[in-house]
Amino acid sequence: MPNDKKQYGFTTTTLHSDRSKPIEHGSLHKPIHTSVTFGYDDARDLAAVFQGRQQGYRYGRQGNPTVSALEDKITRMEDGHATICFATGMAAIGAVVQALLREGDHVVSSAFLFGNTNSLWQTVAGQGIDVAFVDATDVANVEAALTPATRIVFVETIANPRTQVADLARIGALCQARGILYIVDNTMTSPYLFRPKAVGASLVVNALTKSIGGHGNALGVSLTDTGLYDWTRYPNIFDNYKKAVPAQWGMAQVRAKALRDFGATLGPEAAHHLAVGSETMALRLERECASALALAQMLEADPRVAAVHYPGLASHPQHALASTLFRACGSLFSFELDAAVDCFDYLNRLQLGVSASNLGDTRTLVIPVAHTIFYEMGAQRRASMGIAESLIRVSVGIEDTQDLLDDFRQALDAA
Ligand SMILES: *Cc1c(COP(=O)(O)O)cnc(C)c1O
């Protein structure tokens, strides 16, 4: 049994977290519990669980022991207070909207966003919630966009795919001073490279589909309450969820109003895959971040490449900030080829980089951004987000670094 008082390292903690609670039959992994419902010998216990007076499971949509074990793992990774998992990354961001926002509320979001999150904010803008997009690399832009109705500030740590780094600590201080909920999407850094709690985040999103699960074999997301936000300052909490101590109000409302009412529940099989994947995340990221830096440096030095975007490069506008905030600058970078090189031809010459849309996978994945994931938003909005038409996003996998360097260079040489 791991000693709960001792501070273990990141991987040790992740590996042994399931065993901090008794597991059936001495199993080392939390087993996959497929039961949809949970029976009680005493019907009064069932009632007590329903009324929140007793811990326990009732119906799979609102909770499952395999999923709970994963939630506990993520809570430890983020040094948080509580975590709720959902079926996909987008479901968690949607859950925030469903559970915590009301008509007339205002959101300030970074303009540099994962494409589907951008689309989600456009969707809710048509449902009476006002969203202001700002350049979040400078807190002054966030501050200027705040209104008395601003409930949430939403940023990504390193923006996908152009790698802008948000002014994370100053935005945290601003939100704290104004009592605004500060939501940080930590997917691009993961809790191994960065803990948003350190910059005052209230809620942390991690798309488990990416680095944490790491193998591209299961979708899922976590939403973690860091415990820093004072929920008594949040106007949209229903009286029903104010029965427990204030630290629990937010997650109680999210679990009921988003998970129970809308039902984007993570399945136990996916939770198992994601939990197993998470055991090797730190090892994978060490390799991936080193390879990403080596590739970015090689491409930046090549005259056939017009630009490389990676916070680990000294030429990146937020390089100094990224170096102080993150353990390493992540497994994702993007680059623009010289106009004489066709991006589709280049991608087709790669033998290891696979043209595909995921990221944080063990395999290196490449994608022509403007023609795929950022196609629907149109050229004007792409330009405002700094997305060149030739931009290629690279999610670096765990292949041997030299093999990747050779592959990305031969694809240029053949041009
Ligand atoms: C992929 C991703 C998401 C969404 O996750 P899904 O599991 O694909 O829904 C959210 N934020 C970021 C930064 C992502 O890269």
The ligand as an SDF file (V2000), in Angstrom:
LIG
                    3D

 15 15  0  0  0  0  0  0  0  0999 V2000
   -8.5350   17.4530  -28.7050 C   0  0  0  0  0  0  0  0  0  0  0  0
   -8.7150   18.6510  -27.8470 C   0  0  0  0  0  0  0  0  0  0  0  0
   -9.9170   18.8860  -27.1820 C   0  0  0  0  0  0  0  0  0  0  0  0
  -11.1250   17.9960  -27.3560 C   0  0  0  0  0  0  0  0  0  0  0  0
  -10.9210   16.6660  -27.0150 O   0  0  0  0  0  0  0  0  0  0  0  0
  -11.7990   15.4900  -27.7060 P   0  0  0  0  0  0  0  0  0  0  0  0
  -11.5790   14.3440  -26.7900 O   0  0  0  0  0  0  0  0  0  0  0  0
  -11.2160   15.3020  -29.0710 O   0  0  0  0  0  0  0  0  0  0  0  0
  -13.2090   15.9450  -27.7530 O   0  0  0  0  0  0  0  0  0  0  0  0
  -10.0200   20.0140  -26.3900 C   0  0  0  0  0  0  0  0  0  0  0  0
   -8.9860   20.8670  -26.2490 N   0  0  0  0  0  0  0  0  0  0  0  0
   -7.8180   20.6790  -26.8810 C   0  0  0  0  0  0  0  0  0  0  0  0
   -6.7240   21.6590  -26.6740 C   0  0  0  0  0  0  0  0  0  0  0  0
   -7.6280   19.5690  -27.7080 C   0  0  0  0  0  0  0  0  0  0  0  0
   -6.4700   19.3920  -28.3390 O   0  0  0  0  0  0  0  0  0  0  0  0
  1  2  1  0
  2  3  1  0
  2 14  2  0
  3  4  1  0
  3 10  2  0
  4  5  1  0
  5  6  1  0
  6  7  2  0
  6  8  1  0
  6  9  1  0
 10 11  1  0
 11 12  2  0
 12 13  1  0
 12 14  1  0
 14 15  1  0
M  END
$$$$
